[in-house]
Amino acid sequence: MKNNNDDIWIGPAIPGDGKGIAAVHKTTWLATYPNARAGITENDILSMAKFFDNAERVKEWEEKILANG
């Protein structure tokens, strides 16, 4: 996918992207789900998000990339 900024290119995941995908997953959850009105704090999300970018999860992303590549 191209946009008006030539510095950005989005394409299919390739082997080695698992760590970056996991980091984006964690970052988007932290940006999206804390909700003061619902009583969900950033710490609540962090308690789950620590599993989003650990070694096991990165390995799972890499396996998915390889399986769909």
Residue frames relative to the residue before (quaternion, step in Angstrom):
aa qw qx qy qz dx dy dz
M 1.0000 0.0000 0.0000 0.0000 0.00 0.00 0.00
K 0.1619 -0.7767 0.6041 0.0750 3.55 -0.88 0.97
N 0.1194 -0.7564 0.6340 0.1085 3.52 -1.21 0.48
N 0.7259 -0.4281 0.2985 0.4480 3.59 -1.21 -0.24
N 0.6422 0.4758 -0.3203 0.5086 3.60 1.25 -0.17
D 0.3358 -0.7863 0.4853 0.1827 3.60 -0.36 1.21
D 0.5947 0.5818 -0.3620 0.4204 3.60 1.26 -0.22
I 0.7153 0.4048 -0.2403 0.5165 3.58 1.23 -0.28
W 0.0725 0.7653 -0.6359 0.0683 3.52 -0.92 0.99
I 0.1179 -0.7846 0.6068 0.0472 3.55 -0.82 1.00
G 0.0824 0.7981 -0.5884 0.1003 3.54 -0.75 1.06
P 0.7273 -0.3963 0.2976 0.4747 3.55 -1.25 -0.15
A 0.5659 -0.5880 0.4573 0.3534 3.54 -1.19 0.62
I 0.1382 -0.7661 0.6236 0.0713 3.52 -1.14 0.74
P 0.6699 -0.4725 0.3540 0.4503 3.60 -1.19 0.38
G 0.7239 0.3713 -0.3185 0.4864 3.54 -0.91 0.99
D 0.6069 0.5757 -0.3458 0.4249 3.60 1.26 -0.25
G 0.4417 0.7441 -0.4329 0.2524 3.61 1.21 -0.32
K 0.6619 0.5078 -0.3133 0.4537 3.59 0.91 -0.87
G 0.6695 0.4945 -0.2954 0.4691 3.58 0.96 -0.82
I 0.6334 0.5194 -0.3274 0.4710 3.58 1.00 -0.80
A 0.6511 0.5118 -0.3126 0.4653 3.58 0.94 -0.87
A 0.6477 0.5148 -0.3174 0.4633 3.60 0.99 -0.79
V 0.6451 0.5019 -0.3163 0.4816 3.59 1.00 -0.80
H 0.6098 0.5554 -0.3419 0.4503 3.59 1.00 -0.82
K 0.6863 0.4778 -0.2779 0.4727 3.57 0.85 -1.00
T 0.6692 0.5140 -0.3005 0.4446 3.59 0.86 -0.96
T 0.6791 0.4839 -0.3071 0.4587 3.59 0.91 -0.84
W 0.6155 0.5207 -0.3544 0.4737 3.61 1.02 -0.65
L 0.6736 0.4929 -0.3049 0.4587 3.59 0.91 -0.86
A 0.6798 0.4783 -0.2846 0.4776 3.58 1.09 -0.64
T 0.7467 0.4509 -0.2083 0.4423 3.57 1.10 -0.69
Y 0.8269 0.3942 -0.1569 0.3692 3.57 0.66 -1.08
P 0.5280 0.5723 -0.4769 0.4077 3.68 0.97 -0.23
N 0.0480 0.8013 -0.5869 0.1056 3.56 -0.86 1.00
A 0.3392 -0.7774 0.4951 0.1883 3.57 -0.25 1.29
R 0.6520 0.5290 -0.3255 0.4349 3.60 0.92 -0.82
A 0.7197 0.4013 -0.2366 0.5148 3.57 1.07 -0.71
G 0.4948 -0.6831 0.4145 0.3418 3.58 1.27 -0.09
I 0.5035 0.6235 -0.4380 0.4072 3.58 1.19 0.48
T 0.1782 -0.8161 0.5457 0.0664 3.56 -0.49 1.21
E 0.6531 -0.4768 0.3994 0.4319 3.53 -1.31 0.20
N 0.6286 0.5348 -0.3367 0.4532 3.60 1.03 -0.71
D 0.5900 0.5523 -0.3671 0.4606 3.61 1.10 -0.63
I 0.6807 0.4752 -0.2793 0.4825 3.55 0.93 -0.94
L 0.6400 0.5296 -0.3286 0.4493 3.59 0.96 -0.81
S 0.6115 0.5546 -0.3621 0.4329 3.59 1.05 -0.66
M 0.6974 0.4006 -0.2544 0.5370 3.59 1.18 -0.55
A 0.6629 0.5667 -0.3039 0.3835 3.55 0.94 -0.96
K 0.5352 0.6226 -0.4219 0.3846 3.59 1.15 -0.40
F 0.6548 0.5027 -0.3124 0.4701 3.57 1.20 -0.43
F 0.5581 0.6449 -0.3800 0.3582 3.59 1.22 -0.33
D 0.8206 0.2056 -0.0938 0.5250 3.58 1.01 -0.69
N 0.3724 0.7070 -0.5195 0.3027 3.58 1.11 0.59
A 0.7334 -0.4520 0.2814 0.4226 3.58 -1.28 0.30
E 0.6447 0.5271 -0.3299 0.4447 3.60 0.97 -0.80
R 0.6767 0.4872 -0.2945 0.4669 3.58 0.93 -0.88
V 0.6139 0.5295 -0.3466 0.4718 3.60 1.02 -0.75
K 0.6390 0.5201 -0.3204 0.4674 3.58 0.99 -0.84
E 0.6355 0.5240 -0.3293 0.4617 3.61 0.99 -0.79
W 0.6423 0.5069 -0.3259 0.4735 3.59 0.97 -0.82
E 0.6509 0.5172 -0.3208 0.4538 3.59 0.92 -0.86
E 0.6426 0.5173 -0.3187 0.4669 3.58 1.01 -0.80
K 0.6438 0.5096 -0.3187 0.4736 3.60 1.00 -0.79
I 0.6315 0.5272 -0.3312 0.4621 3.57 0.98 -0.82
L 0.6809 0.4870 -0.2880 0.4651 3.59 0.85 -0.95
A 0.6667 0.5142 -0.3007 0.4479 3.59 0.97 -0.81
N 0.7635 0.3566 -0.1865 0.5051 3.57 1.09 -0.66
G 0.4964 0.6962 -0.4028 0.3265 3.56 1.30 -0.04
